[in-house]
Amino acid sequence: MNNFLKGQIALVTGGTKGIGKAIADKLNDAGARIIVTARTEPEENPNGYYFIAADLSQPESAETIAKEILEKFGRIDIVVNNAGANLSKGGSFSTLTDEHWNNDLQLNLMSAVRVNKALLPTMIDQQSGVIVNISTYAALQPIWEMTVTYSAAKAALNAYSKALANEVSSKGIRVNTVSPGVVKTPLMEEFIEGIAKSSNITVDEAFKSMLNKVGVPLGRMAEPEEIANLVRFLASSEAQYITGSNYLIDGGVSPVV
C-alpha cells in the first residue's frame, strides 16, 4: 500500500472493533500512526496501535484524550469521531425519557463536539488537519420508532459538522461526515438482537424484517472495510478540495439525489 499518510498522527474513537477498527486498519495501511480509544482495551492489538481508555459519553474524557495525545505525539493530523451507538434499545417515542435523549445526545453528538474542541487549537496552530465525523443514513431517514433519539443526535452531528467546516476552512482544516447504511458489525448484531427481543421474534426474523424495511438495492449489508475506504480517501490529500460534505454510503437506500 502506498504510504500517502506516512508520518501523520490519526485518532479513531471507538477504534477497537467494527467500523472503527476497519478505519484504523486502513489508515495504518496508508502509513499513519494510529491512536484508538474505547472504554476497554482490546484483548488483541496486532498492529500496536496506541490505546487510550475513555468513555466518551463522559464530558471530561475528551480533554483527557487530547492531553495524552499531545504529550505523546506533539501533534494531531486526522481525527475520526467514530464512537457512537443507538442507546435506546426498545419502545416507541412515547416511552422515551429525558435520560434516553440525553444518553444518545451525549455519545452521538457531544462526544465529537468535545473531542474536536479539545484538538482544534493544535490543528489551527498547524494550519492543517482533517476531521471525519461518522454519522448514519438514519439521520436523513429514520427507520424504526426506537431509533428516534439516535437519528436526531446524528442529524445534529451533520449540521454541526457543516457549520464547523465553514468556520475552520480558512485555517487549513477540512471537516466531512460519512453516513453509513446497514453495516455488518458486532454492534449491528446486538441491535438486531434488541429488535428481536422487543418484538418477541427470532433473531433471524428480525434480521429479515430489518432488510425488508431498509430495502437495500444492493441486497446486502456493507462490510466495515467499505466504509473505511471512503474515510481513508477523505483523510488523504486527494480530497483536499472536499469539506463540509456528507457522504452517504448505504447501498442505495436513501431517496436523496
Secondary structure, DSSP 8 states (H G I E B T S, - for coil): ---TTTT-EEEEET-SSHHHHHHHHHHHHTT-EEEEEESS--S--TT--EEEE--TTSTTHHHHHHHHHHHHHS---EEEE--------S--GGG--HHHHHHHHIIIIIHHHHHHHHHHHHHHHHT-EEEEEE--GGGTS--SGGGHHHHHHHHHHHHHHHHHHHHHGGGTEEEEEEEE-SB-SHHHHHHHHHHHHHHT--HHHHHHHHHHHHT-TT-S-B-HHHHHHHHHHHHSGGGTT--S-EEEESTT-----
